[in-house]
Amino acid sequence: MESTIFSLLPPLLAIIMVLVTKRVLLSLGVGIVSASLLVEGFDPVDSLLLLWESFKVSFWDEGLNTSNIYILLFILFLGIITALVGLSGGSTAFAAWAVKRIKTRRGSKLLTAFLGIIIFVDDYFNALAVGQIARPITDSHRVSRAKLAYFIDSTSAPVCVIAPVSSWGAFLISQLGVIFATHAVTSYTPLEAFMLMAPMNFYVIATLAIVFFMAWTDFDLMPMRKHEKIAKETGKLFDTSKPNPGELQGNFPENKYGEVKDLLLPIITLIVITLLSMFWTGYQNSNQELNIFVVFENTDVPISLFISGLLATILAVLLYLRQLKYNPTAKINFIWKALVTGISSMLPAIFILIFAWSLSFLIETIGTGQYLANLVAENNIPVGVIPVLLFVLTAIMAFATGSSWGSFGILLPIGASIIMAIEPELLLPVLSAVLAGAVFGDHCSPISDTTIMSATGAGVNVIDHVMTQLPYAITSAVIAAFGYLILGLTGSVIIGFVSVVLILNMLFLVWNFKSKKEDFKQG
């Protein structure tokens, strides 16, 4: 049943169950079990062994799987830092400071969107760090956690996929190098090609444009409108009846002695040490070649995140310990409570992530991605629809597998092979369509690790995040698909780009009119 239509069953089962039951772990578990049974022909013993293997490889794969372990530890560090910052009064102090300077909901939303673009080194780091910085500010202005998660998710992967100095950029530039060598492409270097592909990523352009429109206005689509209305009218920022990864449950006494630096210093340490560690590991892995793009191509993001998380946690502890001298409510045993609280707050995200990794391993084993890729490779397709078709196919693959990078790895080479045999001039637009489709599918998938991390960073339920983000992601995708269709039919990137910009402008005019109409009705 490998690489056949049956390979679609496990991810579809998991996704349908998530949407119906709203129980992520149960749904992922069903997908994992069904995939194990299909791979092993329903043999119970072999299926059980494969099930064990799918979890084991997340931690031990012919040796210690340090990448995944470092990422899990970094997530735990983020939870601990959040708890320590709350304990020291840093969050309260920062919120009070920000409220004096950022006096509007619009300002808090725009700040979040800009932070998402500025912190572009890695999507995991972006999702969690932006959440830590922006959450106190958006909370104070009654911006719903669902809206915060949307801003985080829609500025993390979209920015990373077009930023050459990022973990995504390094991976994709190396992929392009292999593709160019295979097809003897010498017109441009992989780095030049990557830079040229950025304006061809129509989904990213549409997504970022819509993010800033939504940040500037109070207009919202469908489920998000409900969340925002409740937040504005009642101050209830999320559904407290649902488990929210990253949401602290500990009770600490109010700390009036906290300062803004109690929040900012750990976050700044995270950012600076991550960048320095990425540069250092990349420098070492590239035989000490002092070239920024070569360095980031060889960097070790997981260990860089681990180092920065550890040092920021130590700093957060020290910042609280200094309060023992002048804060009568400060107690040293509260640090242990903060550690436990921080770790507990991140356990839901940890478990979901481990289950998502297990399902991804089994989906790769059963050949879901390869089956979808073969649908294109084995059929005669008119050149004009190849960009939009690959955009849609990659989106389906990323949605079903929950992996952007897995979709890149499979469909970038296939897309290149198809277009090089038909119309080599469209190589970069086709590869851009694959990148765009992967990010779109990832945005829509409840089993995607970046979706889970964005919900964790915002402190909102994963399913609430998925359902409120879907209308925005689908809108951006429809615009992007139209742009790729125009590009394919005309053979002109400029015409495709202009068509996307024109549609966005018309859409914003309509939305702006509706927004003003709603404001008029409300008085």
N, C-alpha and C positions, 0 to 999 in steps of 0.2 A: 504493500500500500504506500510505499515511499514514493515521493514525487508524483503522486496521482491526485485526483480530485478529492480522495479521502483525506489527504494531508491537510485540507482546509478545516476539517471537523474540529480538532482540538482548539485552535484559536477562536473559531466561531462559537463553539460551546462556551468557552470562557467569557468572551465578550458579551454574548447574549445573556448569560447568567448574571454577569455584573450589572447589566442594564436593567434586568428584571428583578433580581433579588437585592441589589445594592450591597451585597456582601462580597467584598473583593477577595478575601482569602479563600472562602468557600469556592468561589467561581474559578479562581486560578487553580485550586486543588483539583476541581473537576477536569479542567483542561489538561493538567499534568497527568492525571490518572488515565484519561482517555488516550492521550498521546502515547503513553507507555504501553497500553494494551494494543494499540494499532501497530506500533513498531514491532512488537514481539508476537504478533498474531494471536493475541488474547491468551497467551500462555501465562498463567498466574505467577509462577516462580520467576521466569525471565522478566516479566513485567515489573515485578517487585524489585528485582536487582537493578533494572534500568532506572526505576524510580529513585532508588538510593543513589545511583550514579549521577542522576541529574542534579541532586542536591550537593553531592560530594564535590563535583567539579567546580562549584562556586568557591570552595575553600582549598581543595587539593586536586591538582590536575598535573600529574607527573611531577609532583613537587608542590610546595606551598603556593597557592594562588594569592600572592600578596596584593595584587591590584584590587580585587574585590574586598579583601580584608581591610586594606587601608581606607577604601571608600566607606565601608560600614563604620569603621572607627571614627572617621571624619564626621559622619552623620551624628554619631553619639557625642562627639566633642561639641558639635553645634548645639545639641540639646543641653549639654552641661553649661556651655557659655551663656545660653539664653537664661537658664535658671540662675546662674551666678550674677548676671547683669540685673535680673529682676530682684535678687536678694540684696544686692548692693545699692539698689535704688537708681541704677543707671538708666533703665527704661523710662521710669517716671520723670527723671530729670531731663532726659532727652526730649520726651513728649512735651513737657512744659516749655522747654527751650524752643522746640519746633513750632508749637502752637503760637508763640509770640511772633514768629517770623513767617511761618506759612499759615496764613489766616483763612485760607479757603479750601474747600474740597478740591477745587481745580488744581490748586498749587500742590496738594498732597499727591494727587494722581499724576501730575506732570513730573514731579520729583521721582516717583517710582518708575515711570517710563524712561526717564533720562538715566537713572541708576542702572536699569536693565541694559542700556546700550553701553554705558561706560564700563561696567564690569563684564567683560566679554571673554575672559581667558578660558573659561570652561562652563558648560551648561549646568553641571551639578553645583559648582561653586556659585555661579550666578543665581540660581534658584534659591539657594539657602541664604547666601549673604544678603541679597536684595531684600528678602523677606525679613531678616533680622533688623536691617536698617529702617525699612519703610513701614513695617507693621505698627510701631508706636504712633507714627504720624498719621497714617490712614485711619487707624482706630480712633484717634482723637477727633477726626473730622467725619466719623461715621461712614467711612467707605467700607462696604461689605468685604469680608475675607474672600468671597468668590471673585470679586472685581480685582482684588489684589493678586490673587492667584493667576487670573487671566493676564494681567499686566506682566507678571513675572515670567510665565510660560511663553508669552508671545514676544518677549524681548530676549530670551535666553538662547534657545536653539537658532532662531532666525538671525540673530547677530553673529553667533558663533560660526554659522555656516558660510558667512561671507567675510569673516575676519581672518586674514592670513596668520596673524600672531595669536593663535588660540589652539586648543587641543584639537578641535574639529578641523581648523585650517591646516594644521600640520599633517593630520591623517589624510585629508583629501588631496593635498599637494603630493604626498607620497603615492597615493592611488593614481593620480594623473600621470606621474612619472612612469609608472608601470604600463599604463594604457598607451602613452605616447611612444614608449619603446617598442611595444608590441606592434603598433601600426606605423612605425617609422615616421612619426609626426615631428617635424623639425621647425615648423613655422614660428613656434613660440615655446618658451620654457614652461614647465608646470606652474611655476609661480606667476608668470605673466598670464597664463591661461586662467588661473584661479581669479586673478584680479579682473580680467575681462568678463568673467562669468557672473560677477556680482550684480551688475545692472540687468542681467538676463534672468535673474531669479525673481520672477514675477510674483510668486507667492510671498516671499519675504517683503517685497516692496508694498504689496497690498496689505499685508499683516501689520507692518510698522505704521503705515499711513492710518489705518483704522484704529490702532492703539492710541495714537496721538489725537485723533478726532474724538475718541471716547474719553480721553483724559481731559480734553479741552471743554467738552460739552457734558451735559447730564443725560444725554440720550443713551438708551440701552435697548438691547434686543431680548425679547422673549424671557427665558428663565432669569436672566441677570436682572431684568427690570424688577422682578419680584424681590430678589435678594436686596437690591439697592433701596427699594421702597421701604422694606422692613428696617434696614439699617438706618436710614435717614429719619424715619418716623419714631422708631422705638429704641434705637441704639443697640439692638440685637444684631451683632455682626455676622453670626453664623448659627447654624442649627445645633444647639447644645445637646440635642438628643442623639446625635451621631458622633462616632469616634473621629476625632480630628487629629491626625498625626502632627506632632510638633506643638500641640497645645498643652501647656503646663497645667498640671493638676495639683501641684503643691501649694500649701498655704504658708506664706511668710508674713511676718509683721511688717506693717508699712514702714518704709525707710525714708525719712525726710533728710537724710544726710548724703544722699547720693549726688553725684555730679555727672555732667554730660560726658566727661572723659571715661567714666566707668563703663559706658556703652561704646564710645567711639574708639578708644584705645585697643580693645580686643578685636573689633571689626577691622580697624586699620592694620593691626598686626596680621590678621588673616590675609588681607589683600596683599600687603607688602611681602610677607614671608612666602606666600604662594607664588608670587611672581619671581622672587629671588630664587626659590627652590626649583621652579620650572626652568629658569635660565641655567642654574648650576647643573641640574641633572641632564639637561639637554646638551650643555657644554661638555660634560664628561662623556656622555654617550656618543657624541659626534667627533671623538678624538680631539677634543679641545679646539674645534674650529670656531673662530669668533665671527660667525655669520648668524644674524638674528633668526633668519628663516630656517637655516639648517639646525640651529639650536632648538627651535620650537618643534621642528619635525621629529627630533629625537628626545624630547622631554618626557619625563615620567610624571604624569599628572597625579595619579593616586598617592604616591609617596610625598609629593609636594603638598597635597591637601592634608595628609596625615601630619606632616611636620608643622605646618601652619596651624592646624587645629590644636595640636598638643601645646605649642608655645602660647597660643591665644588663651587656652584654658588655664595654663599656669599663671599668665598675666592677670586673668580675671580673678583667680584665687588670691593673688597678691594684692590686688586692688581692694578686695573685700577685707583682707586681713589688716590692712592699714587703718580701717575704720574701727578696729577694736580699741584704739587709743581714745577716740572721742565720741563714738556712737554707743549710747547706753543699751540700745536694743540689739547690738551686734553680738553674736555668740559664735565661737569657733565650731561648735557642733552643727551649726546651720549649714556649714560647707558640705558636710557629709549628706545632709538632707537634700541640698541642692544637686549634688552628684546623682543621688538616687532619683530625684524628681526629673532631672534632665535626661537621664538614660531612659526612664520609663516613658517620657513624652515622645521619644523617638522609636520605641519598640514597634508600634504599629507600622511605621514606614520601613523599618528594618525587615520585618516579617514579609511585608508585601513585596519588597525589593528582592528578597531571597526567592520567593515563590515565582516572581516574574523572571528572574534569571534561570530558574529551573525550567519553566515553560519555554523560554527562548532556546535553551539547549535542546529540548525535545523537538521543538518546531524545526530547528535546523537539522536534527537527526532524521526527521520524517520527510524533510525536503519540501516544506510548504513554499518557501521562497523560490526554489528551483522550478516547482510546478508552475507558479505564476509567471516566472520569467520565460519558460518554454512556450507559454501561450502566445507570446509575441514572436519569439525566435522562429517558431515553426510555421508561421503564417505569412503570406505575401501581403504586405501592408503598404498603401500609398504613402509616398514620402511626406506629403503635406500633413498627415495626421500623426506621424511618428512622435513629434514632441509632446503633443497633448495626450496621446495614448500612453507614452512612457510616464508622463506626469501622473495620470490616473492609476496606472498599474503599480508604480512605486508607492503611491499613497495607500493603495489596498494592501500591499505587502507590509508596509510599515505599520499600518493599522492592525493587521492580523498578527504580526510578529512582535509588535511593541518595540521595534528596534530600527532607528534611523541608520545606524552604522552597518547593521546587517543588510539592510536594503541597498545601501551604497555599494557594499562589497559584491553583491550579486548583480545588480542592474547597471552599474556604471560600465563594467566591461562588456556586458551584453548590448547595452545601448550604443556603445562605441563601435562594436563589431557590425551592428545593423546599419548604422548611418554611414560608416566608412565604406561600406559596399555599395551604397546607393547615392549619397550626397555628402561627401566629406566636408563641404563648406558649412554644414549644419552641425558639426561635431560639438562645438562648445554650447550652442543653444540646447541640444539634446541632453548633454551632460548636466546643464543647469536645470532642465526640466526634471531630471532624476533627483537632484538635490532638493528641489522645491517640493516634489511629491513626497519625499521621505519626511521632510519636516511637517508637512500637512498631515500625513497619516499618523505621525508621532503625536501631534497635537490632539488628534481625535481619539487616540487609543487609551482605554482605561488600564491597560497592562503595560504601558510604557514607563520606563524608569524615570524619565524626565517629567512626565505627567505627575508621577508620585512625588518626586522631589519638589515640584512647584507647589503642590498642595501642602506638602510638609512645611516649606518655607513660609507659606501664607497662614498656616494653621487652620486649614479648612478640610472638610471631608473630600476624599478623592473623587467620588461620584458627583458631588455637587460641583466640583471644579470642572469635570469633564462635560457635564450637561450644560453648564452656563457658558463654557468656552466654545462648544460646538457651533452655534449659529455664527459666531465671528469667524471661526476657522473655515466653515463651509462658504461663507460669503467671499472671503479672500481667495479660496480655492476656485470658485466659479469665475472670478475675475481673472485669476492666473490662467485657468484653462482656456478662456476666451483669448487671452493674449498669446498663448502658445499655439492655438489654432490659427490665429492671424499670422503669426510668425512662420508657421509651417507652410501655409498657403501662399504667402508672399515671398518667403525666403529672406525677409528683412527683419532684423532685430529691432531697428529703430521704429518701424511701423508697429510691431508688436508692443514695444515699450510705450509708445504714444497712445495706443489703444487702451492699455491698462490705466494710464494716467487720466485719460478722458473719462473712462468709466468711473474711476474713483471720484473725480470731480463731480460728475452727475449724481452719483450716489450720495455724496456729502451734501449736495444742495437739497436733495430730497429729505435726507435725515435731519438736516438743519431746519427745514420747513416744518417737519413733524415735531421737532423738539420745541420750536417756538409756539406751535399750535397747542401743544400739551401745556406749556407754561402759561399761555393765555387762558386756557380752560381752568387751570388751577388758581387763577386769580392774579 
